[in-house]
Amino acid sequence: MSPDHPAQIVVIAKEPVPGRVKTRLTPPFSPEQAALLAEAALSDSLDAALATPAAQRLLALDGLPGAWLPPGWVIIPQRGGGLDERLAAAFTDAHRLRPGPVVLIGMDTPQVTPGLLAEASASLAERDAVFGPAADGGFWLLGLREPDPVLLTGVPMSRPETGKLQLERLARAGLTVAHLPELTDVDTVDDARTVAAQAPGTRFAARLREVGG
């Protein structure tokens, strides 16, 4: 969309509760430290979205909001079983609240910038979809000009081929797709160190230093 008519931005996230988030970081970190890292990554993602022009900003949350949530967000609960269903529901619910294009990210890329999010939003003025690939084979961003659950439901998630399969689903629907740069999702300790090195000024990088990462 044009800067005058930006897309909605949705962040899909889990409440950063010890033992429920970033479990692949334990060990070497404790569940409490992993939750602190997750909270920092989520805060960085929310800050980037707040600094980006948007028709509306929504947090599709599994859990309850806490002191980490800044003003300016509409909270919607996650719905569905698998991640594919929850992503589809987040797109659907955002579109029902305010019809128009939707850009969705997760909480695992604290290095995301307002510039990248604005580029994704602007891409939907020319293309039907925008796709941000992740280094692990998945995707860190998906934007749809006209959200439809069919575009996501049934796509296997959290696999090395997830991104490829999602792009194939978009292609079969006849959609034109804009592509963003690849980013690294924070899943493992190596991921965390890579991302912190790429974005040393983030809350995530500071928190990683605090917990001895």
N, C-alpha and C positions, 0 to 999 in steps of 0.2 A: 504494500500500500504506500501511498505517498506520505511524506512527513505530516501533511494536514489530516490524513486519515490512516493513522497507524493501526496495526493489528492489536488484538488482545495478547497479553502475555500470561501464560500459565506456568507455574512451577509445581511439579508434582514431587511430593516429599513425604518421608516418614518423620514423625516426632522423634527428636534425638534422645532416645531413652537407652540407657546402658543395656546391652544384651539383645537389642532389637535392630541396631544400626551398625553398619561397618563391621560386621562380625569377622570378615576376612582380615581385619587388622589385629585380631586377637588370636594368638600372640603375634608380635611382641608386646603390643599395648594391652592394657587392661580394658574391660568393657566400658569402664567409666571414661578412660582416656579416648577410646574410640568414639564414644558419644560426644565428647567435647570436640573432637575433630569433625564429626558429622555436623554439629551445630555451627561450627565456624564455616564449613563449606556451604551450608544452607544460607547462612547470613551473607556470605559473599554473593551468592546467587541472587538473593532477594535485593541486595544493594544494587547490583548491576541492572536488574529489571526496573527498580525504582528510578534509576538514572536514565532510562530509555523511554522515549515517548510511546504511550500505549493507550488504546481505547479503554482498557480496563486491565487490572492486574489481579489475578486469582491464584490462590494457593490451594491445590488439590491435596488435602492432608490426610494421612493415615495416622490418627492420634489426635492430640489436643494442642492448640497453640500455647506458646509460653512467652516468657519475657524476651525471647529472641526475635519475636515477630514485630517489625516496625509498623507504624500506621500506614494506611493506604492500600490495604489488601482485602479482597473479598475471599472468605474461606468457604471452600466447598469440600464435602467429604469425598474420599475415594469410594468408588463403587465397582463391584465386579470381583471375580476370582483372580485369574492370572493377570500378569502385567499388561498383556495385550488388551484385556477387557477394561482394566483401570485407565489405561491411556485413552482408549476409545471413549469411555464415559467422561473423562475430563474434557476432551474436545467437545463432546455432545453437550455437556452441562454449560460450558463456557459459551457455546454458540446459542444455546437456548436463552441464557441470561442477556446476551447482547449479540445479535446476529452479525456476522462478519468474520474476517480471517482471524485465525488463532495460531500463535507461535507457542510451542511447549518445550520446556527444558526440565531436566531433573535437578537434583541437589548435589550431583557428583562432579561438577566441573566448576570449582571456585575460581578458575582462571578466566571464566567467561567475562566479556566486556560489554558495556553499553553499545559500542560500535558494532560488535558482531550481532547483537540482538536487533539493532536498528537496521542493519543490512538484511537480516532475515525478514523483518517486517516489510521493508521496501521491496524485497524480491517478489512478494505476493501481489504486487501491482502488475507484474509482467508474467509470472508463472503461477501454476496451480498449487505448487507445493515447494517447500524449501527443506533441505536435508543437510544435517551436520553429522558427518561420520565420526565415530569414536575409534580410538586406536585398537580397542579389543574386538573390533568387528561389529559392534552395535552402532548406536547413534546417540548423540548428545542433544540434538535438537531436531524437532520436526514441526513444520508449519504447513497449514492447510488453508487455502482460500475458502473452500466450502467443506467443512468437516463432515465426515460420514464414517460411522462405525465400521462399515465394510472395508475401509482402507487399512484397518489395524487388526480387527478381530480375527484370531486364528494364526497370526504371524508368530512363529516361535520366538520367544524373547530370551535374553541372557545366554545367547549362544554365539560362537564365533561368526556364524553366517547370518545373524539377525539383520544387520544392515543391508546385506545383499538381498535377503528375502523381502525386506520392507520396500526396497527400491523396486523389486520385481512386482510387488503388489501395486505400487503406484503406477508403474508402466502399463500393467495389464488394464488398469482403469483408464488409460489414455491421458494421464496427467503429465503436464510439463513440469520439470523439477529444476530448481536452482540449487547449487551446491555450495556449502560453506567449508572453511578449512577444518581439517581433522583436529580433534582435541582428545586428551587423555582423561578418561573417567578415573576417579579415585576409588579403586577397589582393594589394591594390595599396598604393602609398605613401599614397594618400588614405585608404584603409581604415585603415592603421596609425595615421595621425595622428588619425583620428576615434575609434578605440578607445582610444588612449592618453589623449586628452582626456576621454573618458568614465570611464576608470579610471586616474587618474594615480598611484595607489599600487601598481600592479601591477609585477611584474618586467619585463613587456613594455614598459610606459611608461618605466621607468628605462633599459632597454636601448636603446630608441629614442632617448632623449636622449643616451646615450653615443655612438651611431653618427652623431649629427648629424641626426636626423630631425625 
